[in-house]
Amino acid sequence: MEPTPDVVRHFHPVLPSHQLRRRPVRVELGGHAYALFRDASGQPAALSDACPHRFAPLSKGTVTKEGQLQCPYHGWRFDSKGQGSNPSQPELRHCEAKSFQVVERHGYLWLARSDTPLSAMPELSGEDYVFGGTFSTLFEAPLHVSLDNFSEDEHTPYVHTRLGWSGPQTGAVEFDAHNFDDRTEVHYRAPQRPAPIIRLLLVKTGDLFHNDWVTRFDPVRSIYTIHWTSPAGVPRPFTTQAHIFFVPETARTTRLHVFSFLRTTVPALRPLLPLAAKAALGLTWWEVRDDARFIPTVADTPYSHKGMRLDKYDKPLVHQRKLMERIYYAHDPAPVTTPHVRDVKGA
């Protein structure tokens, strides 16, 4: 199944703010291309990346001193609302290009349809979390493959190298998952394997790794909250949180935009939060990079789970397909045959 234009009903992060300067930039979402530019006041705007004249890509054009996006082919010019004019035939009417809404928040540009309310903008961490930064990674795989990869930690010992447990520790993993009408929630608890970067977050040898996350579909995004405890259950000082947005650029590629946060419950450590938050960002980057390197191996995995011998760790996968169809794509979901799930005790 391929993404549809309906995904632009939701706000998606599509570009770091600092990457949009004087020249327009092309971004893709759901198999459609958009030309982002800044008007005369510096406000971001977006038009369909096809001039209504002869479909030349507006992203290859320039921005005039009046803040209009000028087509590179015949010079047609468009303002931030898509109102256009033809300099060779000024009396020509109906020169409009389709415009879209762009909101600048959290150091990113967020794209949505013009009639999408601002209240639909996803909320990121607040309260006592410190923002550590963002990064973007291209996954050479469709949205459903990318999401399935981030919906279980069973692959942790074999794909990852820092967070979580090693292969010999798989028998010590505790797992719990719940499916809801609008989301899934997952919890893992396991021994934390040795990793030098973990020490920067004051994690000790023998500590336990806890990963709790929720996945939502308005747009497709997962929020991972990770903390550590001693074997006796004493919490370690830091808790990391990563908001990962799965943006389907084409039917074969997904771009992950990641927002990283960190907090501490120890007042004396709060001055160290900015530095520690950068370490948490780096740790998250390494983990996502591991997935990005592996994901082409399974990029051809079919959309349907039919025929797969799923196990208890795959509990969220089938339900998430239904939520993606109903909430993200706004489709009436077709009946889904639940694959045979093995060893579901405690799932």
C-alpha positions in Angstrom: 0.0 0.0 0.0 1.3 3.5 -0.9 0.9 6.7 1.1 -1.9 9.0 0.0 -2.4 12.8 -0.1 -4.5 12.5 3.1 -1.4 12.5 5.2 -1.0 16.2 4.8 -4.1 16.6 6.9 -1.6 16.2 9.8 1.3 18.4 10.8 4.6 16.8 9.9 8.1 18.1 10.6 9.7 18.3 7.2 12.8 20.5 7.5 15.1 22.1 10.2 14.4 25.8 10.2 18.0 26.8 9.6 18.0 25.0 6.2 15.4 27.4 4.7 17.2 30.6 3.9 17.1 32.8 0.7 16.6 30.0 -1.7 13.5 27.7 -1.9 13.8 24.1 -0.7 12.0 21.0 -2.0 10.6 18.5 0.5 8.5 15.4 -0.1 5.6 14.0 1.9 3.3 11.1 1.0 4.7 11.0 -2.5 4.0 14.7 -3.2 6.6 17.5 -3.5 6.4 20.9 -1.9 8.5 24.0 -2.4 9.3 25.8 0.8 10.4 29.4 0.8 10.5 32.5 3.0 8.5 35.6 2.1 9.6 39.2 2.4 9.1 39.2 6.1 11.0 36.0 6.6 7.9 33.9 7.3 8.0 30.3 5.9 5.5 29.3 3.2 4.9 26.3 1.0 3.5 25.7 -2.4 3.0 22.6 -4.5 6.3 22.1 -6.2 4.8 22.4 -9.7 4.1 25.6 -11.5 0.5 25.7 -12.7 1.8 26.8 -16.1 3.8 23.8 -17.3 4.5 22.0 -14.0 8.2 23.2 -13.7 9.5 22.7 -10.2 9.1 25.9 -8.3 11.8 24.8 -5.8 14.3 25.3 -8.6 13.3 29.0 -8.8 14.2 32.1 -6.9 12.6 34.4 -4.3 12.1 37.9 -5.5 12.9 41.0 -3.3 9.1 41.3 -2.9 9.1 37.8 -1.3 7.4 36.0 -4.2 8.5 32.6 -5.5 9.5 32.9 -9.1 9.3 29.9 -11.5 12.7 29.2 -13.1 11.1 28.4 -16.5 8.9 31.3 -17.5 9.1 33.6 -14.5 5.6 33.2 -13.1 5.5 34.6 -9.6 3.6 33.4 -6.5 3.1 34.9 -3.0 2.8 32.8 0.2 -0.9 32.2 -0.4 -0.3 30.9 -4.0 -1.7 34.0 -5.7 0.2 34.2 -9.0 0.9 36.4 -12.0 2.4 36.0 -15.4 4.9 38.8 -16.3 4.6 38.0 -20.0 0.8 38.2 -20.0 -0.2 40.4 -17.0 -3.9 40.2 -17.8 -3.9 36.4 -17.6 -6.1 35.2 -14.8 -6.3 32.0 -12.7 -2.5 31.7 -12.2 -2.8 30.3 -8.6 -0.6 27.6 -7.2 -1.8 25.4 -4.4 -0.5 26.7 -1.0 0.0 24.9 2.3 0.4 25.9 5.9 3.9 26.0 7.4 4.5 26.5 11.2 7.9 27.2 12.7 8.4 25.5 16.1 11.0 23.6 18.0 13.6 24.6 15.4 11.7 22.9 12.6 9.3 23.7 9.8 6.0 21.8 10.1 3.8 21.3 7.0 0.1 20.7 6.8 -2.9 21.5 4.7 -4.1 25.1 4.9 -7.3 24.1 6.8 -5.6 22.0 9.5 -6.1 23.7 12.8 -3.1 24.7 14.9 -4.5 22.7 17.7 -3.5 19.6 15.7 0.2 20.4 16.1 1.8 17.6 18.1 3.0 18.5 21.6 6.6 17.8 22.5 8.2 17.5 26.0 7.8 20.3 28.4 7.9 20.6 32.2 11.4 19.8 33.6 12.8 18.3 30.4 15.7 20.0 28.8 15.9 20.1 25.0 19.0 18.4 23.7 18.6 18.9 20.0 17.3 17.3 16.8 18.5 15.3 13.9 17.0 13.7 10.7 17.8 10.3 9.2 16.6 8.8 5.9 15.4 5.2 6.1 15.5 3.4 2.8 12.3 1.6 3.5 8.5 2.2 3.4 6.7 3.7 6.3 5.2 0.4 7.5 8.6 -1.3 7.6 10.2 1.6 9.4 7.4 1.7 12.0 7.5 -2.0 12.6 11.2 -1.8 13.3 10.5 0.8 16.0 7.6 -1.1 17.5 9.6 -3.8 19.2 12.9 -4.1 21.0 13.4 -7.8 20.3 16.0 -6.9 17.7 18.0 -4.9 20.2 20.9 -7.4 20.8 21.4 -8.0 17.1 21.0 -4.6 15.5 22.0 -2.2 18.3 25.3 -1.8 20.2 24.6 0.6 23.1 21.1 0.8 24.6 19.4 -2.3 26.0 20.6 -5.8 26.5 23.0 -8.2 24.8 22.2 -11.6 23.3 23.0 -13.7 26.3 20.6 -11.6 28.4 17.5 -12.2 26.3 16.0 -14.5 28.9 16.0 -11.7 31.5 13.8 -9.4 29.5 10.4 -8.3 30.9 7.8 -7.1 28.4 4.3 -5.6 28.5 2.2 -4.1 25.8 -1.3 -2.6 25.5 -3.4 -1.7 22.5 -5.9 1.3 22.7 -8.3 2.9 20.3 -5.8 5.7 19.4 -2.4 4.4 20.4 -0.2 1.5 21.6 1.9 1.5 24.7 4.9 -0.7 25.4 7.3 -1.4 28.3 10.6 -3.3 28.4 12.8 -4.0 31.4 16.2 -5.7 30.9 19.8 -5.6 32.0 21.7 -2.7 30.5 24.8 -4.0 28.6 28.1 -2.2 29.0 28.5 0.9 26.8 31.0 3.8 27.5 28.6 6.6 26.5 26.0 5.4 29.0 28.4 6.3 31.8 27.9 10.0 30.9 24.3 9.5 32.2 25.7 8.0 35.4 24.5 4.5 34.6 26.5 1.8 36.4 27.5 -1.7 35.5 24.6 -4.1 36.4 21.9 -1.5 36.1 18.5 -2.2 34.5 17.3 -0.6 31.3 13.6 0.6 31.2 12.1 1.6 27.9 8.5 2.9 27.9 6.9 4.3 24.7 3.6 5.3 23.1 2.9 5.3 19.4 0.3 7.7 17.9 -0.9 8.3 14.4 -1.7 12.0 14.1 0.9 11.9 12.5 2.8 8.7 12.9 5.2 9.2 15.9 6.6 7.4 18.9 7.7 8.8 22.2 10.4 6.8 23.9 11.1 7.4 27.6 14.1 5.6 28.9 15.5 5.4 32.4 17.7 3.2 34.5 17.6 1.7 37.9 20.0 -0.2 40.1 19.3 -4.0 40.6 17.6 -3.0 43.9 15.3 -0.6 42.0 16.9 2.7 42.9 16.4 5.2 40.0 19.5 6.6 38.3 19.6 10.4 38.0 18.6 10.9 34.3 15.6 10.1 32.1 15.8 10.5 28.4 12.9 11.1 26.0 13.0 10.9 22.2 10.1 12.0 20.0 10.5 10.2 16.7 8.3 11.3 13.7 8.0 8.8 10.8 7.5 11.0 7.7 6.8 9.0 4.5 8.6 10.9 1.8 7.9 8.4 -1.0 6.5 4.9 -1.2 10.0 3.5 -0.7 11.6 6.0 1.8 10.8 7.3 5.2 12.5 10.2 6.9 12.8 10.1 10.7 12.9 13.5 12.5 14.0 13.1 16.1 13.6 15.5 19.0 15.7 14.6 22.1 15.1 15.6 25.7 16.6 14.9 29.1 15.6 15.5 32.7 16.9 14.8 36.2 15.3 14.4 39.6 18.5 15.4 41.4 18.6 19.2 41.9 22.4 19.3 42.2 22.7 17.8 38.7 20.5 20.3 36.9 23.5 22.6 36.0 24.8 19.6 34.0 21.6 19.0 32.1 22.6 20.9 28.9 25.8 18.9 28.6 24.1 15.6 29.5 21.3 16.4 27.1 23.8 16.5 24.3 25.1 13.1 25.4 21.5 11.7 25.3 21.1 13.2 21.8 24.3 11.4 20.7 23.1 8.2 22.2 19.8 8.4 20.4 21.6 9.3 17.1 23.8 6.1 17.4 20.7 3.9 18.0 18.8 5.3 15.0 21.8 5.1 12.8 22.1 1.4 13.6 18.5 0.9 12.5 19.0 3.0 9.3 22.0 0.8 8.4 20.0 -2.4 8.8 16.6 -1.4 7.4 17.4 -1.8 3.7 17.8 -5.5 4.5 14.0 -5.8 5.2 12.7 -3.0 3.0 10.7 -5.4 0.8 8.7 -6.7 3.8 5.0 -6.8 2.7 2.4 -4.4 4.1 0.3 -7.3 5.5 1.5 -9.4 8.4 -0.5 -12.4 7.0 1.6 -15.6 7.1 4.2 -14.2 9.5 4.8 -16.2 12.7 4.7 -13.3 15.1 5.7 -13.7 18.7 4.7 -11.8 21.9 7.0 -8.9 21.2 5.0 -8.2 18.0 1.8 -7.6 19.8 1.5 -3.9 18.8 2.2 -4.5 15.1 -1.1 -5.7 13.8 -3.1 -3.2 15.8 -0.9 -0.4 14.6 -1.8 -1.2 11.0 -5.5 -0.7 11.9 -4.7 2.6 13.6 -2.6 3.8 10.7 -5.4 3.0 8.3 -8.1 4.7 10.3 -6.3 7.7 11.9 -3.4 8.5 9.6 -4.7 7.6 6.2 -8.4 8.2 7.1 -9.4 5.0 5.4 -12.2 2.7 6.4 -10.0 -0.3 7.4 -10.6 -3.5 5.5 -10.9 -6.7 7.7 -7.4 -7.7 8.8 -6.6 -11.3 9.4 -4.6 -11.6 12.6 -1.4 -13.7 12.0 -0.7 -16.6 14.2 1.0 -15.2 17.3 3.3 -17.6 19.2 4.1 -17.5 22.9 1.6 -14.8 23.9 1.8 -15.5 27.6 2.1 -12.2 29.4 1.8 -10.3 26.1 
